[in-house]
Amino acid sequence: MEQQLTTVETAQKLGLLEEEFEKIKQILGRTPNFTELSIFSVMWSEHCSYKNSIVWLKTLPKDSPRMLAKAGEENAGLVDIGDGYACSFKIESHNHPSAIEPYQGAATGVGGINRDIFTMGARPIAQLNSLRFGNPHSEKTKGLLRGVVKGISHYGNAFGVPTVGGELFFDECYNINPLVNAFSAGIVKVGETASATSYGVGNPVFIVGSATGKDGIHGAAFASKDITEDSAKDLPSVQVGDPFQEKLLLEATLEIIQSGHVIGMQDMGAAGITCSTSEMSAKGEHGMDIWLDKVPTRQANMVPFEILLSESQERMLIVMKKGFEQTIKDICDKWDLYCEQIGVVTEGGQLRYYMNGELAAEVPANDLVLGGGAPVYHREYKEPAYFQEAKQFNIEQVQEPEDLQAVAEFLTTHPNIASKRWVYRQYDSMIGTSTMTTNAPADAALVKVKGTDKSIAVTVDCNSRYVYADPEEGTAIAVAEAARNIVCSGAEPVAITNCLNFGNPYVPEVYWHFVGAIKGMSKACTALGTPVTGGNVSFYNQSSDEGPVFPTPTIGMLGILENKDNKMTLAFQNAGDLIYMIGEAQNDIASSEYLYSYHKVKLSPAPYFNLDEELALQKTVKEVIEQKLINSAHDVADGGLYIALLESAMPKELGFDITTDKNFRKDAYLFGESQSRVVVSVASSKQADFEKHLQNNNMKFTQLGKVTGHDCHIDGALFGGISVAKKHYDTALEQILD
């Protein structure tokens, strides 16, 4: 065995703490060599071990009758959607790589999340993304955004899975450290899934897919530290993707699973061969002997730690039943993929890595992984000074503008509210011919499940400004809004995945954000019956210059539309239909885009939110959709009631004529972002039945006005033509970026 001397200084350079180095020596009963220390450094990084977050993640609700694979059990969550089918879905971050090399960083994020899905045996049918960038007028932001969108579109389009939705948000807190969160969902028949495990002494271990190169080495450790001026020197930590190779790997993987001879399978994402061998072995309570010289490589003279830690893309580790080696080789030959036996399953839990017959490293699998020997920390947290200051905000401190039409125009063209057409035009949303919301927009994307009458509904949501204002309340709002979007599309919310983007967990104020977010998520998910199936924690999203980004716990939610006849659009359908707001307005402009961007008031509480009112609202909206009492439904969110009305009016270029409530400040009524409100349109013939149903539910509602021809009128005043507003809304982002 190689015996390079390692010291505590070596460990610290690899991102380990001094006490962690001492713990490794205790586990091994000796000082580790450099390869072994490198193995521990990636497996005990925050990115792989969740050592600073797991104590709180364990408090999230994970159970429901639909759950087939709970959080942490497999590569992705697995939910029973009925009729013998299951949906596997997950969201993950690729923030640090995208900050340094936006095209490949984003592209490999898309590739990685899709591999998590088809490693389960599920065929991906839908992708979404959630993106955060800095000042959109800066050249740095423009370059990052262009690179990220190009990476997502090129990979997703070539791979052949539609990108059906997403979100894009700008704030200067993301100037240095953008957030790139990728979501994928796939469908599999119940009982035809694969598991990330390994057992059966003598069973062969194969690497399938691309050759291994030096890209992505120490990528997991790179993702577990702050962004600095020197981060560009970590460019080898950014992986390189090949979507055409991934398409071949997808088809080969599903065929190998269908052979019925697979023991276990895991994709090689963070920490590469190290992670897949250790996690599969620990789960199956066996060991492995791995022959690193058998691994197909792209570069000559790669040394053991480089092969073990490489995060080269489009690779799988597969354990087959002994005697069926030729089966996997024949399938991979058909799809023109590398397929090499690189090891064998052994008794016990030791991982032994050999190079040309010499032992390069020997480590116990269980001590590398979460739930085994990986460290777990209880971090200090404390409330930031600004939190109490934000609570002092009073709406009376803000003078109401005389020209509210100017405010409306400002919000219509604000990059956080205006159309993201510049982005989504680069994505192919029609691959697979299953997308139902391309020409009939809804609050969530609907994708048909072929072979059934049902569809899945998917959305990603998080207003990080709300979370910064109040982590617990803001995260509960993110969950509630995701569910509201699912409900407004006609579907039933069933489960979530999360991507938890925060700053440095060693900073007590940052960790306070994290703890509050987990509490809010638990509260909302429990109330809504949407357990957490898994996801990703991404800490260290901050720079030495600008500090941490807004806490951004992105929620990816899955819903089920059992009956396509209940599909609901956000678009007004007919002139003459009546417009209602279900839910109750508030005299509230806290944390709204209007307050933050128009008035430049940066500190205020989260918007008004009551979870009981939200539950009642969603129940009522679901019922009026099922009873065919409404023609459209759109939730009131960013930009308030005015933007909700405008977004419902623009698809068919219909207008609206509404009256505001004199009991509220007019700016709060139109632009406030208090929660638990939905704008619906109702045919006059259904008016009586609609109102009776809401009254029977004790649901508060307001008749705002009616759908009209082509103009927008508020309190009798002309606010402009819909076609003109639509042009401004559609082109605002393009004018900034092109």
N, C-alpha and C positions, 0 to 999 in steps of 0.2 A: 504494500500500500504506500502511495506517495505520502511523504511526511513533511510537507512544507510547514514551517513553524507559524502558528497563528497566535495572536496576542489579543488583549482587550482592545488595543488600537485597531487591529485588523477588523474585529467585530464591529467597532463603532463606525468604521468606514463603510461597512456593509449595512449600516442602519440598525444594528443591534445595540441594546443597552448593556452596561457592564454586568448588571445582575442577570441578564439573559445569557450572556457568555458563560457566567459561572454555572447557571442552570444546565446549559448544554454539556459542560464538562461533567456535571453530576450524572446526567442521563447516560452519557457514553462511558463514564468511568475513566476518561482520559481527555487530553486536549484534542479537539477536532483538527483534522487537516483542512486545507483551504477549500477543497471541494465540499467537504461535509459542512463547514461553516457557511459556505454559500447556499447550500441546501436549506439550512436552518434560517438563514437571513431572508430568503424569499417566502418560505412557509410561515415564518413568524412575523412577516410584515403585516401591517394593518390591512392591506389589500387582500391578503389570503387568510389571515387568522381572525380578523375582527376582534383583536384582543382588547381594544378600547371601547367596543360597542356591544359586545355579545351579552353582557349582563342586562342591558336594557332591551336589546332585541328579543330576548327570551320572554319579555312581558307582553309582547304583541299577541293578539288573538290569532290562532292558527287552525281552529277546528270548524268544520261544517260537514253536514252529511255528503256534500259533493266532493270533499277533498280526497284525492287519490294518492297524492304525494305532498306531504307537508313541508313547510319551510325548512331548508337545510338538509332534507333527505336525499334530494336528487339535484341534477344540474338546473332544473327549472320546476316551477309549480305544475301540478297536474290536477285538473278539475273535471268532474263528470258533468257533461252537458246533456246527457240523455241519449236515447236511441242507440246505445252501444258505443258512443263516441266520447272522447275526452279532449280537452283543450289544454295544451302546454303553453305557458306564457311567462315572460320575464322581462325586466328592464335592467340595464346596466350602464355604467358610465365609462367614457373614454376621454376624460377631461384633460389629464396631463399630456398624453400624447397629442391631442388635438391642439393644445396650446403651443406646442413646439413644432409640430408638422401637421397642419390641419387636414390636408387631403388624406394622408395615410392614417392619421389618428382616427378620423371619423369613419373611413372606409373599413378599417379593421374592427372598429366598434360594431358596425353593422354585421360583419362576418362572424365575429365572436358570439353575438347574441343569437344569431340564427343557428350556429353550431350547437349552442345550449339546447335549442328546441329540437333539432333533428337527431341529436344524440339520444334523446328520449324515445326516438322512434316516430316522432310527429313530423308531418310535412308542414313547413311554414306557409301560411296563407296571407299574413298581414304584417306590415311593419309600421311603426310610428317613431317619431323622435321628438325630444324636448331639448331646446337649444337656448342658451343664455350667452349674450355678448355684451360688450361695453358700449361706449358712446358710438352710435351708428354713423356719425359724421366723421369719425377719426379714420385715417387711412389704415391704421393697424387693425381696427375692428372690421373694416371692409375686407381686408385681405384674409383675416381669419374666417369670416363668414363665407366668403366665396369659396375658400378651400374646403371648409367643412361641408357645405352644401354639395359641392362637386364630388367630394369623397363619398357622401351618402348616396347621391344619385347614381354615380357610376357603378358603385358596388351593388346597390340594390337592384338597379335596372338590369345589369348584366346577370346577376344571380337569378333573377326571374321571380321576385316576390314583390307585390305591389306595396308602395308606401301610401297609406290611406289617410294619414292625419298626423297631427303634431302640434307643437306650439313654439313660438319664438318670442323672446323677451329681451329688452335692452335695459341696462343700467350701468352706470360708470363703475359700480363695484366689481363688474366682470371685465374691466379693461384688460387686465393682465391674464386673468384665469377664466376663460370661457368654460361653460359647461355643455358637454355633448352626451346626452343620455339616449340610448337606443333601445327600442322595445320590439319584441317579436312574439307572434302567436302562431301556433300550429295545431293541426288536428291529427288525432291517432285513434284507432279503434281500441276500446278498453281491452286490456289483456295482451296487446301487441306492443307493449313498451319495452324499452331496455333500461337496465339499472347501472349506476356507476359503482360497480362492486367487482371483487375478484376473489375467487375461491377455487378449490379443487387442485390438490398437489399434482404437479406435472402438466397442468393445462398450459398451452402456449400463449405467449403475450406478443401481439403484433402492433407495429406502428403502420398506419395507413394514411395515405394522402401525399402531401408535399414533402420534399427534402427539407432537412433542418439546416438553417443558416445562423449567422450571428446577430440577426435582427431580434430586438426585444429582450436581450439579455439584461437581467436585473430590472425588467419592466415593472414587476410588482413592487419592488423596493422603490423605484422611481416614482410610482404613483402614491407612495406613502411618505412624501416629504413636500415641503413648500416649493412653489415656483420661485426661482431666483434668476438673476442675470446669467448665471452659469448653467441654467437648465438646458440650454441649446447644446451644451457639450454632452448631454445625455442622449443625443440623437440615436445612437444604437439601441436605446431602450424603446424606440418606436418601431412597431412591427410593420411589415409590408404585406399587403393583401392581394389576392388573385381571385376575383369572383367566379371566373370560369372554372378554375380548379375546385372551388367550393361547390359549384353546381355538380361536378362529377362526384365529389365526395358525398354530397347529399344523396344522390341516387344510389351510389355504392353502399353507403351506410344503411339506408332503408332496406336494400336488398339483402345485406348481410344479416340484419335483424330478422327479416322474414324467413331466413333459412332455418331458424329455430335452434341454431347451434351456438349462440352467443351466451357467454357467462356474464360479461359486463363490458361496458363501454363508457369512455369519457373523452371529451374533446380536450385538446391541449391549448388552454388559454393562458391565464396568468401563471407563471412559473413552469410552464411547459411540461416536459417529461417528469420533472420532480413532483409537480402537483398531482398529475394523473396517476402516477404509480403509487404515491403515498396515500392519497385519499381513497382510491379503489381498494388498496390493500388493507387499510385501517377499517373500512366498512365491512369487508369480507373476512376480517380477522385472519389473514394469511400474509405471507411475505412474497417477495419476488427476487429472482436473480435476473439482472438486466445486463446485456452485453452491448455497451455503448458503441463499440466498433462496428456493430451490425446496423446502426442507425444510418439511413441514407443522408448524406450531408451535401450541402451546396458549396461549401468551402473546404479547402484542404487543411489538414493538420489541426482540426478543431480539438481542443483539449476537453477532458471530462466535464468540468464545470460549465463550459460553453454549451456543450450538447445538452446537459441536464437543464440549464436555465433558459435556453433559447425559447422565445415565444413566437417562433415562425408560425405562420398561420396555416389553416387548412390541413390540420393533422388530427388523427384520432388514435387513442390507445384502446385496443380491443383484446379481451381475453376470450378465447374460443374453447369449446370442448375438445379435449385431446382426441385425435383421429379425424378431425374435420379441417385440418390445415389446408387441404387442397380446395375446399369449398370457398374459403375466403380468398385464396390466391386466384382462383378462376374468376370470381366476381370482380376483383380489383384489376385483373388483366383486361376484362371486358371494358372497364371504365378508364383504363390507361392510367392507373394510379400506382405509386410505390406501395408495396405490401411486403414487409419484412418481419420475420419472427425475430424479436430482439430480447426475448427472455422467457422465463418459465415461472409459474406459480409455485411457491415453496411453503413448507410447514412453518408455523410460527409467524412472527410479525416483523422479521428483519428485512430490510431492503438492502441488497448488495449490488453495487454497480461496478462492473468490470470493464477494463479497457485492454484489449489484446491479451486477455488471460490474466491480467493483474488486477487485484482488488483496488479500485480507486476510492470507494467510499462505502461505509456500512453504517446504517442508521435505522432505528426502530420506527416503523411507519406511524404507529399510534401517537408517538411523542411529537410528531410534526404537525398534527392536525388539530383543528378546533374540536373541543370535547375530549381530546387526549391530553398530550403534554404541552400544547401551545399555551403561552401565558394568557391570563385573563386579568384585566385591571379594572378597578373602581376609581374612576377619575373624579377629581374635585370639580365642583361647578358652583358658580355664583351669578346672581342677577347683575346684568350690566347697568351702569349708572344711567344710561339713556332711557331705560324702561319706565321708570317712574316719571321722568320728564315728559315722555310721550303721553302718559295718562293725563297730564295737565291740559291737554289740548281741549279747546272749547270752540265750537262752530262760530260763536259770536265774535271770535277774534278775526274771522275772515269776512271781509266785505263782499257782499254779493255783487257780481259784475252787472252793469246795466245792459250790456250787449250779450245776451246768452246765445245768440246765433253765432257770434264769433267763437264762443267756447265750443259750441257744437262742431264748428268747422275745424277748430284746433284738435279736438279729440278724434274726429273722423280721419284726419291725416297723421295722427301720432303713430310712430312705428310700432308701439306696443298694441295698438288697436286696429290699425289699417290692415287691409288684406295682405296676406303673406304669399300672394300670387307669384312674386319673383322667385320664391323658394319652391313652391309646390309644382310650378310649371316644369321644373327640372326633374321631378319625380314621375315615374310611370305608375299611375294608380290603377291601371286597367289590366295589368298582367294577370292572367288566370281567370278573367271574366267573372269574378265573384263579387267585386265591389259594388254595393248597392247605393252608395251615397255620392257618387261622382256627379251625377246630373240632378240629384234631389238632395241638396245639402241638409244635414241633420247635426244635432249637437254632439253626436258620437258617430264614428265610422261604423258602418254595418257591412259585414262580409259573409256571404252565403257559405254554409257548410254543405259541400256537395254530397249527394247521397241521402240528404235529409231535407225537411221543409224548414229547418231553422237556420238562424244566422247568429254569428257572434257580434257583439257590439264592443268596441274598444275605444279608449280615450286616454290621454295623458294630461294631467292638470296640476298646477301649483302656482299660486301667486306668491312669490317669495317676499314681496314687500309686506304682505300680511303676516308672513311667518317672522320676519324681522321685527315687526311691530309687536307681535305676541306669538311666540313659537307654538304654544299649546293650542290657542284659538285658531291661529293661522293654518296650522296643519289639519286641524279638524275641518276647517273650511275647505281645504284642498281635497280631502276625502269626500266631503259632502258635495262639492261642485262636480267631481268626477261622477258620483252616483247620479246627481241631478241631470248631467249630460246624457248618461245612459238611459235614464227614465224618459227624458224628453225625446229620445230617438225611438221610443216604444219598447225598449228592452228592460230586462230585470237585472240589476246589479248582483254579482255573485261573489267576486273576490278581487283582491288587489295584489299588485307587486309594487315594490317601492325602490327608488334610487335616492339615497340619502346623501346629499351634497353639502358638506360643511367645511369649516376651516380647521385649524390645528386643534386636535382634541386635548392637548396639554394646556391650552389656554382656558382657564375656568369659565370665562364668559362665553366662549364658543361652545364649550361642552354643555353649558346651561341651555343654549339654543337646541342642542341635540336632545337633551333629556326632555325638554318641553315638547319638542316635536313628537317624540315617541309617545308621550302621555296623550297628546291630542289625537294622534293616529289611533291609539288603542281605544280611546273613548268613542271616536266616530265610527271605527270599523265594527266595534261591538254593537253599537246602536243600529247600524245599517245592515248588520249580518253579512259583512264582506271581509272574511278573514284574510290575513296576509300569507301569501304563498311563497314568499322569498323576495329576493332582490339583490341589492348592492349597497354597501356603505362606501362613500368616497370622502375621506377626510383630506386635510392639507390643501384645500382649495383656497389658497391665499398667497399673497406675495409680500415680500419684505417692504415694498414701497406702499402698497395700498391696503394691506390688511386682508381680512377674510371677506369672501363674497357673502351676499345675503344667504342665510340658511335656506336651502332649497330642497325640501323633501318631496321629490316628484312622485306623484301617484299615477301608476298605470292601472286602469281598472278594466275588468272583463265583465260583460253582461251577456245575457242570452235573449234573443228574440225568437220565441217559440213559433209565432205565427206571423208570416211576412205581411199579412193584412193589417197588422198593428204597427207597421213601420210609420214613423211620424217625421215630417220635415219641419225645418225651422222657417220655411218660406211662406209668407202670406199667399193665399191661393186665388182669392176672388175679390174684386172691388165690391164693396157693400157688406162684406163680412164684418162682424163686430170684433173689436179688440178689447181683451180683458187682461188684467194683471192678477194672477193668483198669488196670494201672499200679501204681506203688508209692508207698505213703504215706511221709511224712518227718516227723521230729520238728521241725516247722518252723511258726512262726506269723508269720514276718517279713512286714511290710507288709500283713497281713491286716486286714480290717474289724474283726475281733475284737480285734487288738492296738491298732489305731489308734483305734477309737471306744469300745471297752469299757474298755480299760486306759489309754487316752489316751497311748500311747507313739507319738510322732510320727516318730521316726527309727529306721529299721531297714533292712536290705538288701532287695532284691527277693526274692520267694519263690524257693524251689528250682526250677531249670529246667535241663534237659539236652536239647539239640536232637536228639541221636541217639535218646534215649528217646522223644521226641515223634514222630519219624518212624516208629519201630517201632509206637508206639501207634496212630497214624492208619492205618497199613497194616493192622493187625490188626482194628481196628474196622470198616474198610471191608469186609474179607473176611467177618467174621461177619454183617454186614448182608446182603451179597450171597448168602451161603450159608443165609440164613434161620435162623440159630442163636439170634437174640435177639429179644425183643419190644419193647424200648425202649432208648434210649441218651441219656445226658445228661452233659455234661462237668462236672467239679468245678471251680468257679470262685469267684466272690465268695461269702463265707460258708462255704466249705469243703464237706466231705462231708455234713454235716447238712443244709445248705440244698439241695444237689443231690438228696438223698433226698426232702426235703419237696416240692420242686418237681416231682419225678416222681410223688409220691403224690397231690398235690392235684387234678389234673384229673379223676380218676375217684373221688376221695375214698376211695382205698384206703390202708391203713396199711402199716407196715413194722416188722419185728422183727430187729434186727441186734446183732452182738457186736463190740466194739472189740478192738484188738490190744494186749495187755498190754505189748508191747515199746515202746510209744509213750506219751507223755503223752496223757491222754484229751482235753484241750482241743485239743492239736495235731492229734490224729487226727480230731476232729469238726469243728474250725473253722479249721484251718490251710489255707492256699491254695497249697501246693506244686502244681506244674503236672503235666501229662501224665497225667491220671487221668480215667476215664470210668466212670460207674455204668450198668450194664446189668441188665435182667431177662431171665431165661431160663426157658422151660418145663421142668419136670422131665424130660420126655421127651427134651429136647435136651441135658441136662446133660453126658452123657458125650461127645458129639460136640463140644460147646462147649469143654470142658476139654482135650480131646485137641488141638483146633486151636490153642489158646493154648500148650499145652506144645510142640507141634511148631514154633511160632514163637519159642520161648524167651521168651515174654511173661509177665511177672510179673502175677499176679492173686490176688485174695482173695475167697473166698465170705463175704459179709457176713452173710447171713440170708435172709429171705424176705418176699414181699409178703403182707400180712395184711388183715383186714377194715377196721377204721376207726381204729385207734389206732397210736401210735408207741411202740415199746419199744426201749430201748437197754440192753444188758447186763442184761436182765430187769426194768429199772425203767421204769415208765410215764412217758413224756415228754408225754403229753396226747393229745387226740383230733385227728385230721386235720381234721375239719370246723371245729373251733374255731380251729386254727392257720391254716386257709385264710381264715377270716373276718378274723382279725387281719392276715394277709398282704395280703389284698385291700383292706382299708380303711385301713391305716396312713397312706398318703400323703394320702388323701382327708381324714382327720381333721386333718391339718396344714394343708391348703390350703383346705378349705371352712369 
